[in-house]
Amino acid sequence: MPLVITEKVKGAQRLMAICPDAKRAGLTVGMTLADSRARIPDLVALETQPQADNEFLEALAGFCDRFTPLVALDEP
């Protein structure tokens, strides 16, 4: 089943990441969710969670800090 990650950009939900099944079905990063659902009605779409992603990366960096002298996070 095709899965995509979306983010609101200028008032429209746009695809930010797509799985291989979605790519084979003709979807591309940057398409609107509405256009994507017109092509694949049973498309599974999850919205980005920037705060949760950032918290996870900070926790992962804290863990990695035990094994290396330098750990840094890049801004998105």
CHARMM-style PDB file with segment names, atoms N, HN, CA, C and O in Angstrom:
ATOM      1  N   MET     1       0.845  -1.174   0.000  1.00  0.00      PROA
ATOM      2  CA  MET     1       0.000   0.000   0.000  1.00  0.00      PROA
ATOM      3  C   MET     1       0.897   1.248   0.000  1.00  0.00      PROA
ATOM      4  O   MET     1       1.789   1.357   0.841  1.00  0.00      PROA
ATOM      5  N   PRO     2       0.679   2.168  -0.910  1.00  0.00      PROA
ATOM      6  CA  PRO     2       1.505   3.377  -0.991  1.00  0.00      PROA
ATOM      7  C   PRO     2       1.381   4.256   0.254  1.00  0.00      PROA
ATOM      8  O   PRO     2       0.293   4.456   0.795  1.00  0.00      PROA
ATOM      9  N   LEU     3       2.517   4.767   0.683  1.00  0.00      PROA
ATOM     10  HN  LEU     3       3.401   4.605   0.244  1.00  0.00      PROA
ATOM     11  CA  LEU     3       2.599   5.615   1.871  1.00  0.00      PROA
ATOM     12  C   LEU     3       3.365   6.876   1.513  1.00  0.00      PROA
ATOM     13  O   LEU     3       4.391   6.816   0.836  1.00  0.00      PROA
ATOM     14  N   VAL     4       2.860   8.029   1.973  1.00  0.00      PROA
ATOM     15  HN  VAL     4       2.026   8.077   2.523  1.00  0.00      PROA
ATOM     16  CA  VAL     4       3.539   9.304   1.743  1.00  0.00      PROA
ATOM     17  C   VAL     4       3.574  10.110   3.035  1.00  0.00      PROA
ATOM     18  O   VAL     4       2.742   9.925   3.923  1.00  0.00      PROA
ATOM     19  N   ILE     5       4.537  10.994   3.122  1.00  0.00      PROA
ATOM     20  HN  ILE     5       5.213  11.145   2.400  1.00  0.00      PROA
ATOM     21  CA  ILE     5       4.644  11.939   4.222  1.00  0.00      PROA
ATOM     22  C   ILE     5       4.348  13.315   3.631  1.00  0.00      PROA
ATOM     23  O   ILE     5       4.921  13.686   2.607  1.00  0.00      PROA
ATOM     24  N   THR     6       3.458  14.070   4.269  1.00  0.00      PROA
ATOM     25  HN  THR     6       2.992  13.768   5.100  1.00  0.00      PROA
ATOM     26  CA  THR     6       3.062  15.369   3.741  1.00  0.00      PROA
ATOM     27  C   THR     6       3.421  16.500   4.701  1.00  0.00      PROA
ATOM     28  O   THR     6       3.656  16.290   5.890  1.00  0.00      PROA
ATOM     29  N   GLU     7       3.453  17.707   4.137  1.00  0.00      PROA
ATOM     30  HN  GLU     7       3.261  17.878   3.171  1.00  0.00      PROA
ATOM     31  CA  GLU     7       3.686  18.915   4.928  1.00  0.00      PROA
ATOM     32  C   GLU     7       2.894  20.041   4.285  1.00  0.00      PROA
ATOM     33  O   GLU     7       2.787  20.120   3.061  1.00  0.00      PROA
ATOM     34  N   LYS     8       2.339  20.911   5.121  1.00  0.00      PROA
ATOM     35  HN  LYS     8       2.426  20.847   6.116  1.00  0.00      PROA
ATOM     36  CA  LYS     8       1.574  22.042   4.597  1.00  0.00      PROA
ATOM     37  C   LYS     8       2.538  23.098   4.069  1.00  0.00      PROA
ATOM     38  O   LYS     8       3.397  23.589   4.801  1.00  0.00      PROA
ATOM     39  N   VAL     9       2.387  23.445   2.782  1.00  0.00      PROA
ATOM     40  HN  VAL     9       1.689  23.046   2.187  1.00  0.00      PROA
ATOM     41  CA  VAL     9       3.222  24.448   2.127  1.00  0.00      PROA
ATOM     42  C   VAL     9       2.305  25.425   1.403  1.00  0.00      PROA
ATOM     43  O   VAL     9       1.607  25.047   0.463  1.00  0.00      PROA
ATOM     44  N   LYS    10       2.307  26.674   1.838  1.00  0.00      PROA
ATOM     45  HN  LYS    10       2.874  26.981   2.602  1.00  0.00      PROA
ATOM     46  CA  LYS    10       1.482  27.719   1.214  1.00  0.00      PROA
ATOM     47  C   LYS    10       0.026  27.289   1.092  1.00  0.00      PROA
ATOM     48  O   LYS    10      -0.594  27.477   0.045  1.00  0.00      PROA
ATOM     49  N   GLY    11      -0.514  26.718   2.147  1.00  0.00      PROA
ATOM     50  HN  GLY    11      -0.010  26.566   2.997  1.00  0.00      PROA
ATOM     51  CA  GLY    11      -1.926  26.364   2.196  1.00  0.00      PROA
ATOM     52  C   GLY    11      -2.300  25.023   1.597  1.00  0.00      PROA
ATOM     53  O   GLY    11      -3.468  24.639   1.660  1.00  0.00      PROA
ATOM     54  N   ALA    12      -1.361  24.301   1.021  1.00  0.00      PROA
ATOM     55  HN  ALA    12      -0.412  24.613   0.969  1.00  0.00      PROA
ATOM     56  CA  ALA    12      -1.671  23.002   0.422  1.00  0.00      PROA
ATOM     57  C   ALA    12      -0.794  21.924   1.042  1.00  0.00      PROA
ATOM     58  O   ALA    12       0.386  22.143   1.318  1.00  0.00      PROA
ATOM     59  N   GLN    13      -1.389  20.759   1.254  1.00  0.00      PROA
ATOM     60  HN  GLN    13      -2.347  20.581   1.030  1.00  0.00      PROA
ATOM     61  CA  GLN    13      -0.618  19.613   1.726  1.00  0.00      PROA
ATOM     62  C   GLN    13       0.181  19.078   0.538  1.00  0.00      PROA
ATOM     63  O   GLN    13      -0.403  18.701  -0.478  1.00  0.00      PROA
ATOM     64  N   ARG    14       1.491  19.042   0.655  1.00  0.00      PROA
ATOM     65  HN  ARG    14       1.965  19.348   1.480  1.00  0.00      PROA
ATOM     66  CA  ARG    14       2.368  18.564  -0.422  1.00  0.00      PROA
ATOM     67  C   ARG    14       3.165  17.350   0.053  1.00  0.00      PROA
ATOM     68  O   ARG    14       3.476  17.221   1.237  1.00  0.00      PROA
ATOM     69  N   LEU    15       3.487  16.474  -0.879  1.00  0.00      PROA
ATOM     70  HN  LEU    15       3.235  16.579  -1.841  1.00  0.00      PROA
ATOM     71  CA  LEU    15       4.262  15.281  -0.556  1.00  0.00      PROA
ATOM     72  C   LEU    15       5.708  15.674  -0.305  1.00  0.00      PROA
ATOM     73  O   LEU    15       6.326  16.355  -1.123  1.00  0.00      PROA
ATOM     74  N   MET    16       6.246  15.240   0.836  1.00  0.00      PROA
ATOM     75  HN  MET    16       5.744  14.686   1.500  1.00  0.00      PROA
ATOM     76  CA  MET    16       7.633  15.510   1.197  1.00  0.00      PROA
ATOM     77  C   MET    16       8.496  14.264   1.080  1.00  0.00      PROA
ATOM     78  O   MET    16       9.706  14.358   0.874  1.00  0.00      PROA
ATOM     79  N   ALA    17       7.878  13.103   1.210  1.00  0.00      PROA
ATOM     80  HN  ALA    17       6.895  13.027   1.378  1.00  0.00      PROA
ATOM     81  CA  ALA    17       8.584  11.823   1.075  1.00  0.00      PROA
ATOM     82  C   ALA    17       7.576  10.791   0.580  1.00  0.00      PROA
ATOM     83  O   ALA    17       6.403  10.821   0.952  1.00  0.00      PROA
ATOM     84  N   ILE    18       8.056   9.874  -0.271  1.00  0.00      PROA
ATOM     85  HN  ILE    18       9.008   9.850  -0.573  1.00  0.00      PROA
ATOM     86  CA  ILE    18       7.178   8.849  -0.830  1.00  0.00      PROA
ATOM     87  C   ILE    18       7.873   7.498  -0.766  1.00  0.00      PROA
ATOM     88  O   ILE    18       9.098   7.410  -0.850  1.00  0.00      PROA
ATOM     89  N   CYS    19       7.084   6.459  -0.617  1.00  0.00      PROA
ATOM     90  HN  CYS    19       6.089   6.530  -0.549  1.00  0.00      PROA
ATOM     91  CA  CYS    19       7.643   5.100  -0.591  1.00  0.00      PROA
ATOM     92  C   CYS    19       7.816   4.612  -2.036  1.00  0.00      PROA
ATOM     93  O   CYS    19       7.272   5.220  -2.958  1.00  0.00      PROA
ATOM     94  N   PRO    20       8.558   3.532  -2.240  1.00  0.00      PROA
ATOM     95  CA  PRO    20       8.752   3.001  -3.598  1.00  0.00      PROA
ATOM     96  C   PRO    20       7.442   2.657  -4.314  1.00  0.00      PROA
ATOM     97  O   PRO    20       7.334   2.860  -5.523  1.00  0.00      PROA
ATOM     98  N   ASP    21       6.448   2.142  -3.586  1.00  0.00      PROA
ATOM     99  HN  ASP    21       6.536   1.977  -2.603  1.00  0.00      PROA
ATOM    100  CA  ASP    21       5.154   1.827  -4.209  1.00  0.00      PROA
ATOM    101  C   ASP    21       4.494   3.086  -4.762  1.00  0.00      PROA
ATOM    102  O   ASP    21       3.926   3.066  -5.854  1.00  0.00      PROA
ATOM    103  N   ALA    22       4.572   4.179  -4.009  1.00  0.00      PROA
ATOM    104  HN  ALA    22       5.034   4.195  -3.122  1.00  0.00      PROA
ATOM    105  CA  ALA    22       3.979   5.441  -4.463  1.00  0.00      PROA
ATOM    106  C   ALA    22       4.722   5.968  -5.683  1.00  0.00      PROA
ATOM    107  O   ALA    22       4.107   6.504  -6.605  1.00  0.00      PROA
ATOM    108  N   LYS    23       6.024   5.819  -5.691  1.00  0.00      PROA
ATOM    109  HN  LYS    23       6.524   5.383  -4.942  1.00  0.00      PROA
ATOM    110  CA  LYS    23       6.822   6.267  -6.839  1.00  0.00      PROA
ATOM    111  C   LYS    23       6.461   5.474  -8.088  1.00  0.00      PROA
ATOM    112  O   LYS    23       6.307   6.042  -9.169  1.00  0.00      PROA
ATOM    113  N   ARG    24       6.327   4.156  -7.937  1.00  0.00      PROA
ATOM    114  HN  ARG    24       6.453   3.694  -7.059  1.00  0.00      PROA
ATOM    115  CA  ARG    24       5.940   3.315  -9.077  1.00  0.00      PROA
ATOM    116  C   ARG    24       4.553   3.682  -9.593  1.00  0.00      PROA
ATOM    117  O   ARG    24       4.264   3.511 -10.777  1.00  0.00      PROA
ATOM    118  N   ALA    25       3.697   4.186  -8.709  1.00  0.00      PROA
ATOM    119  HN  ALA    25       3.931   4.326  -7.747  1.00  0.00      PROA
ATOM    120  CA  ALA    25       2.342   4.582  -9.104  1.00  0.00      PROA
ATOM    121  C   ALA    25       2.315   5.964  -9.760  1.00  0.00      PROA
ATOM    122  O   ALA    25       1.255   6.429 -10.179  1.00  0.00      PROA
ATOM    123  N   GLY    26       3.473   6.620  -9.851  1.00  0.00      PROA
ATOM    124  HN  GLY    26       4.334   6.241  -9.510  1.00  0.00      PROA
ATOM    125  CA  GLY    26       3.549   7.892 -10.540  1.00  0.00      PROA
ATOM    126  C   GLY    26       3.560   9.124  -9.662  1.00  0.00      PROA
ATOM    127  O   GLY    26       3.527  10.243 -10.175  1.00  0.00      PROA
ATOM    128  N   LEU    27       3.605   8.949  -8.351  1.00  0.00      PROA
ATOM    129  HN  LEU    27       3.632   8.041  -7.935  1.00  0.00      PROA
ATOM    130  CA  LEU    27       3.646  10.101  -7.461  1.00  0.00      PROA
ATOM    131  C   LEU    27       5.072  10.631  -7.364  1.00  0.00      PROA
ATOM    132  O   LEU    27       6.038   9.880  -7.503  1.00  0.00      PROA
ATOM    133  N   THR    28       5.189  11.931  -7.125  1.00  0.00      PROA
ATOM    134  HN  THR    28       4.404  12.541  -7.013  1.00  0.00      PROA
ATOM    135  CA  THR    28       6.506  12.552  -6.974  1.00  0.00      PROA
ATOM    136  C   THR    28       6.478  13.513  -5.794  1.00  0.00      PROA
ATOM    137  O   THR    28       5.428  14.037  -5.424  1.00  0.00      PROA
ATOM    138  N   VAL    29       7.641  13.731  -5.215  1.00  0.00      PROA
ATOM    139  HN  VAL    29       8.494  13.305  -5.515  1.00  0.00      PROA
ATOM    140  CA  VAL    29       7.768  14.704  -4.128  1.00  0.00      PROA
ATOM    141  C   VAL    29       7.380  16.074  -4.678  1.00  0.00      PROA
ATOM    142  O   VAL    29       7.802  16.459  -5.769  1.00  0.00      PROA
ATOM    143  N   GLY    30       6.569  16.805  -3.907  1.00  0.00      PROA
ATOM    144  HN  GLY    30       6.227  16.492  -3.021  1.00  0.00      PROA
ATOM    145  CA  GLY    30       6.121  18.131  -4.316  1.00  0.00      PROA
ATOM    146  C   GLY    30       4.691  18.162  -4.822  1.00  0.00      PROA
ATOM    147  O   GLY    30       4.074  19.226  -4.867  1.00  0.00      PROA
ATOM    148  N   MET    31       4.150  16.997  -5.208  1.00  0.00      PROA
ATOM    149  HN  MET    31       4.651  16.132  -5.172  1.00  0.00      PROA
ATOM    150  CA  MET    31       2.751  16.950  -5.652  1.00  0.00      PROA
ATOM    151  C   MET    31       1.839  17.301  -4.495  1.00  0.00      PROA
ATOM    152  O   MET    31       2.208  17.128  -3.333  1.00  0.00      PROA
ATOM    153  N   THR    32       0.648  17.794  -4.806  1.00  0.00      PROA
ATOM    154  HN  THR    32       0.349  17.934  -5.749  1.00  0.00      PROA
ATOM    155  CA  THR    32      -0.323  18.038  -3.738  1.00  0.00      PROA
ATOM    156  C   THR    32      -0.957  16.715  -3.335  1.00  0.00      PROA
ATOM    157  O   THR    32      -1.039  15.776  -4.126  1.00  0.00      PROA
ATOM    158  N   LEU    33      -1.399  16.667  -2.098  1.00  0.00      PROA
ATOM    159  HN  LEU    33      -1.332  17.430  -1.455  1.00  0.00      PROA
ATOM    160  CA  LEU    33      -2.058  15.464  -1.596  1.00  0.00      PROA
ATOM    161  C   LEU    33      -3.350  15.215  -2.364  1.00  0.00      PROA
ATOM    162  O   LEU    33      -3.702  14.064  -2.624  1.00  0.00      PROA
ATOM    163  N   ALA    34      -4.059  16.277  -2.727  1.00  0.00      PROA
ATOM    164  HN  ALA    34      -3.774  17.212  -2.516  1.00  0.00      PROA
ATOM    165  CA  ALA    34      -5.312  16.123  -3.481  1.00  0.00      PROA
ATOM    166  C   ALA    34      -5.057  15.450  -4.828  1.00  0.00      PROA
ATOM    167  O   ALA    34      -5.789  14.537  -5.211  1.00  0.00      PROA
ATOM    168  N   ASP    35      -4.028  15.891  -5.549  1.00  0.00      PROA
ATOM    169  HN  ASP    35      -3.433  16.632  -5.238  1.00  0.00      PROA
ATOM    170  CA  ASP    35      -3.698  15.264  -6.836  1.00  0.00      PROA
ATOM    171  C   ASP    35      -3.271  13.809  -6.639  1.00  0.00      PROA
ATOM    172  O   ASP    35      -3.612  12.940  -7.442  1.00  0.00      PROA
ATOM    173  N   SER    36      -2.536  13.558  -5.583  1.00  0.00      PROA
ATOM    174  HN  SER    36      -2.260  14.263  -4.931  1.00  0.00      PROA
ATOM    175  CA  SER    36      -2.072  12.199  -5.300  1.00  0.00      PROA
ATOM    176  C   SER    36      -3.237  11.274  -4.993  1.00  0.00      PROA
ATOM    177  O   SER    36      -3.267  10.132  -5.452  1.00  0.00      PROA
ATOM    178  N   ARG    37      -4.200  11.767  -4.213  1.00  0.00      PROA
ATOM    179  HN  ARG    37      -4.176  12.694  -3.840  1.00  0.00      PROA
ATOM    180  CA  ARG    37      -5.365  10.937  -3.868  1.00  0.00      PROA
ATOM    181  C   ARG    37      -6.273  10.731  -5.073  1.00  0.00      PROA
ATOM    182  O   ARG    37      -7.010   9.747  -5.131  1.00  0.00      PROA
ATOM    183  N   ALA    38      -6.230  11.648  -6.033  1.00  0.00      PROA
ATOM    184  HN  ALA    38      -5.631  12.448  -5.985  1.00  0.00      PROA
ATOM    185  CA  ALA    38      -7.004  11.443  -7.260  1.00  0.00      PROA
ATOM    186  C   ALA    38      -6.441  10.250  -8.035  1.00  0.00      PROA
ATOM    187  O   ALA    38      -7.188   9.511  -8.677  1.00  0.00      PROA
ATOM    188  N   ARG    39      -5.130  10.070  -7.972  1.00  0.00      PROA
ATOM    189  HN  ARG    39      -4.524  10.671  -7.450  1.00  0.00      PROA
ATOM    190  CA  ARG    39      -4.494   8.939  -8.651  1.00  0.00      PROA
ATOM    191  C   ARG    39      -4.601   7.645  -7.848  1.00  0.00      PROA
ATOM    192  O   ARG    39      -4.810   6.567  -8.405  1.00  0.00      PROA
ATOM    193  N   ILE    40      -4.452   7.773  -6.518  1.00  0.00      PROA
ATOM    194  HN  ILE    40      -4.282   8.649  -6.066  1.00  0.00      PROA
ATOM    195  CA  ILE    40      -4.464   6.591  -5.643  1.00  0.00      PROA
ATOM    196  C   ILE    40      -5.427   6.873  -4.488  1.00  0.00      PROA
ATOM    197  O   ILE    40      -5.017   7.427  -3.468  1.00  0.00      PROA
ATOM    198  N   PRO    41      -6.692   6.501  -4.634  1.00  0.00      PROA
ATOM    199  CA  PRO    41      -7.684   6.819  -3.592  1.00  0.00      PROA
ATOM    200  C   PRO    41      -7.375   6.229  -2.217  1.00  0.00      PROA
ATOM    201  O   PRO    41      -7.724   6.836  -1.204  1.00  0.00      PROA
ATOM    202  N   ASP    42      -6.730   5.061  -2.155  1.00  0.00      PROA
ATOM    203  HN  ASP    42      -6.448   4.567  -2.978  1.00  0.00      PROA
ATOM    204  CA  ASP    42      -6.453   4.436  -0.853  1.00  0.00      PROA
ATOM    205  C   ASP    42      -5.051   4.772  -0.334  1.00  0.00      PROA
ATOM    206  O   ASP    42      -4.490   4.023   0.465  1.00  0.00      PROA
ATOM    207  N   LEU    43      -4.494   5.882  -0.781  1.00  0.00      PROA
ATOM    208  HN  LEU    43      -4.950   6.490  -1.430  1.00  0.00      PROA
ATOM    209  CA  LEU    43      -3.176   6.338  -0.366  1.00  0.00      PROA
ATOM    210  C   LEU    43      -3.142   6.611   1.137  1.00  0.00      PROA
ATOM    211  O   LEU    43      -4.045   7.250   1.677  1.00  0.00      PROA
ATOM    212  N   VAL    44      -2.110   6.131   1.800  1.00  0.00      PROA
ATOM    213  HN  VAL    44      -1.376   5.612   1.361  1.00  0.00      PROA
ATOM    214  CA  VAL    44      -1.919   6.399   3.226  1.00  0.00      PROA
ATOM    215  C   VAL    44      -1.004   7.616   3.342  1.00  0.00      PROA
ATOM    216  O   VAL    44       0.128   7.598   2.858  1.00  0.00      PROA
ATOM    217  N   ALA    45      -1.503   8.674   3.988  1.00  0.00      PROA
ATOM    218  HN  ALA    45      -2.423   8.688   4.381  1.00  0.00      PROA
ATOM    219  CA  ALA    45      -0.738   9.917   4.112  1.00  0.00      PROA
ATOM    220  C   ALA    45      -0.569  10.268   5.583  1.00  0.00      PROA
ATOM    221  O   ALA    45      -1.540  10.313   6.339  1.00  0.00      PROA
ATOM    222  N   LEU    46       0.663  10.515   5.976  1.00  0.00      PROA
ATOM    223  HN  LEU    46       1.452  10.479   5.362  1.00  0.00      PROA
ATOM    224  CA  LEU    46       0.985  10.943   7.331  1.00  0.00      PROA
ATOM    225  C   LEU    46       1.584  12.339   7.262  1.00  0.00      PROA
ATOM    226  O   LEU    46       2.395  12.628   6.382  1.00  0.00      PROA
ATOM    227  N   GLU    47       1.184  13.208   8.194  1.00  0.00      PROA
ATOM    228  HN  GLU    47       0.525  12.972   8.908  1.00  0.00      PROA
ATOM    229  CA  GLU    47       1.712  14.565   8.202  1.00  0.00      PROA
ATOM    230  C   GLU    47       3.018  14.624   8.991  1.00  0.00      PROA
ATOM    231  O   GLU    47       3.182  13.922   9.990  1.00  0.00      PROA
ATOM    232  N   THR    48       3.938  15.462   8.536  1.00  0.00      PROA
ATOM    233  HN  THR    48       3.805  16.032   7.726  1.00  0.00      PROA
ATOM    234  CA  THR    48       5.208  15.601   9.244  1.00  0.00      PROA
ATOM    235  C   THR    48       4.961  16.097  10.660  1.00  0.00      PROA
ATOM    236  O   THR    48       3.977  16.785  10.934  1.00  0.00      PROA
ATOM    237  N   GLN    49       5.864  15.739  11.545  1.00  0.00      PROA
ATOM    238  HN  GLN    49       6.663  15.180  11.323  1.00  0.00      PROA
ATOM    239  CA  GLN    49       5.819  16.189  12.936  1.00  0.00      PROA
ATOM    240  C   GLN    49       7.197  16.738  13.290  1.00  0.00      PROA
ATOM    241  O   GLN    49       7.992  16.057  13.938  1.00  0.00      PROA
ATOM    242  N   PRO    50       7.480  17.972  12.865  1.00  0.00      PROA
ATOM    243  CA  PRO    50       8.825  18.522  13.044  1.00  0.00      PROA
ATOM    244  C   PRO    50       9.303  18.522  14.494  1.00  0.00      PROA
ATOM    245  O   PRO    50      10.474  18.241  14.750  1.00  0.00      PROA
ATOM    246  N   GLN    51       8.435  18.828  15.434  1.00  0.00      PROA
ATOM    247  HN  GLN    51       7.484  19.056  15.225  1.00  0.00      PROA
ATOM    248  CA  GLN    51       8.840  18.868  16.841  1.00  0.00      PROA
ATOM    249  C   GLN    51       9.245  17.480  17.326  1.00  0.00      PROA
ATOM    250  O   GLN    51      10.260  17.328  18.006  1.00  0.00      PROA
ATOM    251  N   ALA    52       8.457  16.474  16.978  1.00  0.00      PROA
ATOM    252  HN  ALA    52       7.632  16.597  16.425  1.00  0.00      PROA
ATOM    253  CA  ALA    52       8.783  15.101  17.376  1.00  0.00      PROA
ATOM    254  C   ALA    52      10.067  14.619  16.707  1.00  0.00      PROA
ATOM    255  O   ALA    52      10.885  13.947  17.334  1.00  0.00      PROA
ATOM    256  N   ASP    53      10.239  14.965  15.434  1.00  0.00      PROA
ATOM    257  HN  ASP    53       9.574  15.512  14.924  1.00  0.00      PROA
ATOM    258  CA  ASP    53      11.469  14.594  14.727  1.00  0.00      PROA
ATOM    259  C   ASP    53      12.688  15.219  15.397  1.00  0.00      PROA
ATOM    260  O   ASP    53      13.704  14.553  15.599  1.00  0.00      PROA
ATOM    261  N   ASN    54      12.581  16.499  15.742  1.00  0.00      PROA
ATOM    262  HN  ASN    54      11.755  17.040  15.578  1.00  0.00      PROA
ATOM    263  CA  ASN    54      13.691  17.200  16.380  1.00  0.00      PROA
ATOM    264  C   ASN    54      14.022  16.590  17.748  1.00  0.00      PROA
ATOM    265  O   ASN    54      15.193  16.417  18.086  1.00  0.00      PROA
ATOM    266  N   GLU    55      12.998  16.267  18.525  1.00  0.00      PROA
ATOM    267  HN  GLU    55      12.046  16.407  18.251  1.00  0.00      PROA
ATOM    268  CA  GLU    55      13.224  15.649  19.833  1.00  0.00      PROA
ATOM    269  C   GLU    55      13.923  14.297  19.679  1.00  0.00      PROA
ATOM    270  O   GLU    55      14.822  13.967  20.452  1.00  0.00      PROA
ATOM    271  N   PHE    56      13.506  13.518  18.674  1.00  0.00      PROA
ATOM    272  HN  PHE    56      12.776  13.787  18.046  1.00  0.00      PROA
ATOM    273  CA  PHE    56      14.140  12.225  18.440  1.00  0.00      PROA
ATOM    274  C   PHE    56      15.605  12.399  18.055  1.00  0.00      PROA
ATOM    275  O   PHE    56      16.474  11.700  18.576  1.00  0.00      PROA
ATOM    276  N   LEU    57      15.883  13.337  17.136  1.00  0.00      PROA
ATOM    277  HN  LEU    57      15.177  13.905  16.712  1.00  0.00      PROA
ATOM    278  CA  LEU    57      17.264  13.558  16.711  1.00  0.00      PROA
ATOM    279  C   LEU    57      18.144  14.031  17.854  1.00  0.00      PROA
ATOM    280  O   LEU    57      19.302  13.623  17.949  1.00  0.00      PROA
ATOM    281  N   GLU    58      17.616  14.887  18.727  1.00  0.00      PROA
ATOM    282  HN  GLU    58      16.676  15.218  18.650  1.00  0.00      PROA
ATOM    283  CA  GLU    58      18.387  15.340  19.883  1.00  0.00      PROA
ATOM    284  C   GLU    58      18.699  14.179  20.818  1.00  0.00      PROA
ATOM    285  O   GLU    58      19.809  14.076  21.341  1.00  0.00      PROA
ATOM    286  N   ALA    59      17.716  13.305  21.026  1.00  0.00      PROA
ATOM    287  HN  ALA    59      16.814  13.389  20.602  1.00  0.00      PROA
ATOM    288  CA  ALA    59      17.938  12.131  21.878  1.00  0.00      PROA
ATOM    289  C   ALA    59      18.960  11.192  21.244  1.00  0.00      PROA
ATOM    290  O   ALA    59      19.821  10.650  21.937  1.00  0.00      PROA
ATOM    291  N   LEU    60      18.868  10.997  19.933  1.00  0.00      PROA
ATOM    292  HN  LEU    60      18.169  11.437  19.370  1.00  0.00      PROA
ATOM    293  CA  LEU    60      19.822  10.144  19.234  1.00  0.00      PROA
ATOM    294  C   LEU    60      21.229  10.733  19.302  1.00  0.00      PROA
ATOM    295  O   LEU    60      22.200  10.005  19.507  1.00  0.00      PROA
ATOM    296  N   ALA    61      21.337  12.041  19.133  1.00  0.00      PROA
ATOM    297  HN  ALA    61      20.548  12.632  18.967  1.00  0.00      PROA
ATOM    298  CA  ALA    61      22.649  12.697  19.230  1.00  0.00      PROA
ATOM    299  C   ALA    61      23.221  12.539  20.637  1.00  0.00      PROA
ATOM    300  O   ALA    61      24.422  12.321  20.797  1.00  0.00      PROA
ATOM    301  N   GLY    62      22.376  12.648  21.648  1.00  0.00      PROA
ATOM    302  HN  GLY    62      21.401  12.826  21.518  1.00  0.00      PROA
ATOM    303  CA  GLY    62      22.827  12.451  23.022  1.00  0.00      PROA
ATOM    304  C   GLY    62      23.359  11.048  23.245  1.00  0.00      PROA
ATOM    305  O   GLY    62      24.348  10.856  23.952  1.00  0.00      PROA
ATOM    306  N   PHE    63      22.701  10.065  22.640  1.00  0.00      PROA
ATOM    307  HN  PHE    63      21.898  10.221  22.066  1.00  0.00      PROA
ATOM    308  CA  PHE    63      23.161   8.688  22.748  1.00  0.00      PROA
ATOM    309  C   PHE    63      24.503   8.517  22.024  1.00  0.00      PROA
ATOM    310  O   PHE    63      25.421   7.893  22.556  1.00  0.00      PROA
ATOM    311  N   CYS    64      24.611   9.066  20.822  1.00  0.00      PROA
ATOM    312  HN  CYS    64      23.865   9.573  20.390  1.00  0.00      PROA
ATOM    313  CA  CYS    64      25.842   8.926  20.023  1.00  0.00      PROA
ATOM    314  C   CYS    64      27.029   9.639  20.655  1.00  0.00      PROA
ATOM    315  O   CYS    64      28.181   9.278  20.414  1.00  0.00      PROA
ATOM    316  N   ASP    65      26.745  10.643  21.457  1.00  0.00      PROA
ATOM    317  HN  ASP    65      25.809  10.937  21.652  1.00  0.00      PROA
ATOM    318  CA  ASP    65      27.792  11.416  22.116  1.00  0.00      PROA
ATOM    319  C   ASP    65      28.657  10.530  23.024  1.00  0.00      PROA
ATOM    320  O   ASP    65      29.791  10.889  23.342  1.00  0.00      PROA
ATOM    321  N   ARG    66      28.134   9.401  23.431  1.00  0.00      PROA
ATOM    322  HN  ARG    66      27.213   9.109  23.173  1.00  0.00      PROA
ATOM    323  CA  ARG    66      28.895   8.467  24.266  1.00  0.00      PROA
ATOM    324  C   ARG    66      30.039   7.809  23.497  1.00  0.00      PROA
ATOM    325  O   ARG    66      31.018   7.365  24.096  1.00  0.00      PROA
ATOM    326  N   PHE    67      29.915   7.747  22.179  1.00  0.00      PROA
ATOM    327  HN  PHE    67      29.120   8.108  21.693  1.00  0.00      PROA
ATOM    328  CA  PHE    67      30.842   6.974  21.370  1.00  0.00      PROA
ATOM    329  C   PHE    67      31.760   7.804  20.482  1.00  0.00      PROA
ATOM    330  O   PHE    67      32.669   7.260  19.854  1.00  0.00      PROA
ATOM    331  N   THR    68      31.537   9.095  20.423  1.00  0.00      PROA
ATOM    332  HN  THR    68      30.799   9.536  20.933  1.00  0.00      PROA
ATOM    333  CA  THR    68      32.350   9.940  19.556  1.00  0.00      PROA
ATOM    334  C   THR    68      32.537  11.306  20.211  1.00  0.00      PROA
ATOM    335  O   THR    68      31.662  11.758  20.949  1.00  0.00      PROA
ATOM    336  N   PRO    69      33.654  11.962  19.955  1.00  0.00      PROA
ATOM    337  CA  PRO    69      33.902  13.254  20.611  1.00  0.00      PROA
ATOM    338  C   PRO    69      33.087  14.410  20.047  1.00  0.00      PROA
ATOM    339  O   PRO    69      32.976  15.451  20.695  1.00  0.00      PROA
ATOM    340  N   LEU    70      32.510  14.252  18.850  1.00  0.00      PROA
ATOM    341  HN  LEU    70      32.600  13.406  18.324  1.00  0.00      PROA
ATOM    342  CA  LEU    70      31.784  15.368  18.254  1.00  0.00      PROA
ATOM    343  C   LEU    70      30.484  14.878  17.626  1.00  0.00      PROA
ATOM    344  O   LEU    70      30.489  14.014  16.749  1.00  0.00      PROA
ATOM    345  N   VAL    71      29.390  15.436  18.082  1.00  0.00      PROA
ATOM    346  HN  VAL    71      29.386  16.137  18.794  1.00  0.00      PROA
ATOM    347  CA  VAL    71      28.080  15.163  17.503  1.00  0.00      PROA
ATOM    348  C   VAL    71      27.426  16.514  17.271  1.00  0.00      PROA
ATOM    349  O   VAL    71      27.377  17.347  18.175  1.00  0.00      PROA
ATOM    350  N   ALA    72      26.929  16.730  16.072  1.00  0.00      PROA
ATOM    351  HN  ALA    72      26.969  16.053  15.338  1.00  0.00      PROA
ATOM    352  CA  ALA    72      26.269  18.000  15.753  1.00  0.00      PROA
ATOM    353  C   ALA    72      25.026  17.739  14.918  1.00  0.00      PROA
ATOM    354  O   ALA    72      24.990  16.830  14.088  1.00  0.00      PROA
ATOM    355  N   LEU    73      24.013  18.553  15.156  1.00  0.00      PROA
ATOM    356  HN  LEU    73      24.042  19.291  15.830  1.00  0.00      PROA
ATOM    357  CA  LEU    73      22.776  18.471  14.368  1.00  0.00      PROA
ATOM    358  C   LEU    73      22.753  19.593  13.355  1.00  0.00      PROA
ATOM    359  O   LEU    73      23.041  20.744  13.686  1.00  0.00      PROA
ATOM    360  N   ASP    74      22.414  19.266  12.130  1.00  0.00      PROA
ATOM    361  HN  ASP    74      22.180  18.331  11.861  1.00  0.00      PROA
ATOM    362  CA  ASP    74      22.221  20.274  11.091  1.00  0.00      PROA
ATOM    363  C   ASP    74      20.797  20.786  11.157  1.00  0.00      PROA
ATOM    364  O   ASP    74      19.871  20.034  11.463  1.00  0.00      PROA
ATOM    365  N   GLU    75      20.626  22.055  10.872  1.00  0.00      PROA
ATOM    366  HN  GLU    75      21.379  22.666  10.624  1.00  0.00      PROA
ATOM    367  CA  GLU    75      19.264  22.610  10.785  1.00  0.00      PROA
ATOM    368  C   GLU    75      18.581  22.054   9.531  1.00  0.00      PROA
ATOM    369  O   GLU    75      19.242  21.754   8.537  1.00  0.00      PROA
ATOM    370  N   PRO    76      17.274  21.923   9.588  1.00  0.00      PROA
ATOM    371  CA  PRO    76      16.557  21.392   8.393  1.00  0.00      PROA
ATOM    372  C   PRO    76      16.699  22.315   7.197  1.00  0.00      PROA
ATOM    373  OT1 PRO    76      16.166  22.024   6.126  1.00  0.00      PROA
TER     374      PRO     76
END
